[in-house]
Amino acid sequence: MTATPSAPGDGLVRAGGIVFIVGAVATLVTMAPLFLGTDPFPPIAYAVCMLMGVGFMIAGAGVLRSIAAQRRTAKSVS
């Protein structure tokens, strides 16, 4: 199995994915008391849910960085 070299933006996409997953899990945990009939979590728990959007933006920035690097490479070849 050969390892492919890391392209610019790959780290941002991975980090964004992890942050997104943390936010998604926080959303599931925060919404659970609504369905279980227990006391809701404090407001800070709802703020942690915003990590889903932050992770999506980080991953998007990584994709844009990768696109820019590929364009620079294609422009230098031609």
Contact map, one row per residue, 1 for C-alpha under 8 A:
111000000000000000000000000000000000000000000000000000000000000000000000000000
111100000000000000000000000000000000000000000000000000000000000000000000000000
111110000000000000000000000000000000000000000000000000000000000000000000000000
011111000000000000000000000000000000000000000000000000000000000000000000000000
001111100000000000000000000000000000000000000000000000000000000000000000000000
000111110100000000000000000000000000000000000000000000000000000000000000000000
000011111100000000000000000000000000000000000000000000000000000001000000000000
000001111110000000000000000000000000000000000000000000000000010011001000000000
000000111111100000000000000000000000000000000000000000000000111111000000000000
000001111111110000000000000000000000000000000000000000000000011001000000000000
000000011111111000000000000000000000000000000000000000000000010000000000000000
000000001111111100000000000000000000000000000000000000000110110000000000000000
000000001111111110000000000000000000000000000000000000000111111000000000000000
000000000111111111000000000000000000000000000000000000000010000000000000000000
000000000011111111100000000000000000000000000000000000100110000000000000000000
000000000001111111110000000000000000000000000000000001111110000000000000000000
000000000000111111111000000000000000000000000000000000110010000000000000000000
000000000000011111111100000000000000000000000000000000100000000000000000000000
000000000000001111111110000000000000000000000000001101100000000000000000000000
000000000000000111111111000000000000000000000000001111110000000000000000000000
000000000000000011111111100000000000000000000000000100100000000000000000000000
000000000000000001111111110000000000000000000000001100000000000000000000000000
000000000000000000111111111000000000000000000001111110100000000000000000000000
000000000000000000011111111100000000000000000000101100000000000000000000000000
000000000000000000001111111110000000000000000000000000000000000000000000000000
000000000000000000000111111111000000000000001101100000000000000000000000000000
000000000000000000000011111111100000000000000101100000000000000000000000000000
000000000000000000000001111111110000000000000000000000000000000000000000000000
000000000000000000000000111111111000000000000000000000000000000000000000000000
000000000000000000000000011111111000000110001100100000000000000000000000000000
000000000000000000000000001111111110000000000000000000000000000000000000000000
000000000000000000000000000111111111000000000000000000000000000000000000000000
000000000000000000000000000011111111111110000000000000000000000000000000000000
000000000000000000000000000000111111110100000000000000000000000000000000000000
000000000000000000000000000000111111100000000000000000000000000000000000000000
000000000000000000000000000000011111110000000000000000000000000000000000000000
000000000000000000000000000000001111111000000000000000000000000000000000000000
000000000000000000000000000000001101111100000000000000000000000000000000000000
000000000000000000000000000000001000111110000000000000000000000000000000000000
000000000000000000000000000001001100011111000000000000000000000000000000000000
000000000000000000000000000001001000001111111100000000000000000000000000000000
000000000000000000000000000000000000000111111100000000000000000000000000000000
000000000000000000000000000000000000000011111110000000000000000000000000000000
000000000000000000000000000000000000000011111111000000000000000000000000000000
000000000000000000000000010001000000000011111111100000000000000000000000000000
000000000000000000000000011001000000000011111111110000000000000000000000000000
000000000000000000000000000000000000000000111111111000000000000000000000000000
000000000000000000000010011000000000000000011111111000000000000000000000000000
000000000000000000000011011001000000000000001111111100000000000000000000000000
000000000000000000000010000000000000000000000111111111000000000000000000000000
000000000000000000110111000000000000000000000011111111100000000000000000000000
000000000000000000111111000000000000000000000000111111110000000000000000000000
000000000000000000010010000000000000000000000000011111111000000000000000000000
000000000000000100110000000000000000000000000000011111111100000000000000000000
000000000000001111111010000000000000000000000000001111111110000000000000000000
000000000000000110010000000000000000000000000000000111111111000000000000000000
000000000000000100000000000000000000000000000000000011111111100000000000000000
000000000001101100000000000000000000000000000000000001111111110000000000000000
000000000001111110000000000000000000000000000000000000111111111000000000000000
000000000000100000000000000000000000000000000000000000011111111100000000000000
000000001001100000000000000000000000000000000000000000001111111110000000000000
000000011111100000000000000000000000000000000000000000000111111111000000000000
000000001100100000000000000000000000000000000000000000000011111111100000000000
000000001000000000000000000000000000000000000000000000000001111111110000000000
000000011000000000000000000000000000000000000000000000000000111111111000000000
000000111100000000000000000000000000000000000000000000000000011111111100000000
000000000000000000000000000000000000000000000000000000000000001111111110000000
000000000000000000000000000000000000000000000000000000000000000111111111000000
000000010000000000000000000000000000000000000000000000000000000011111111100000
000000000000000000000000000000000000000000000000000000000000000001111111110000
000000000000000000000000000000000000000000000000000000000000000000111111111000
000000000000000000000000000000000000000000000000000000000000000000011111111100
000000000000000000000000000000000000000000000000000000000000000000001111111110
000000000000000000000000000000000000000000000000000000000000000000000111111111
000000000000000000000000000000000000000000000000000000000000000000000011111111
000000000000000000000000000000000000000000000000000000000000000000000001111111
000000000000000000000000000000000000000000000000000000000000000000000000111111
000000000000000000000000000000000000000000000000000000000000000000000000011111
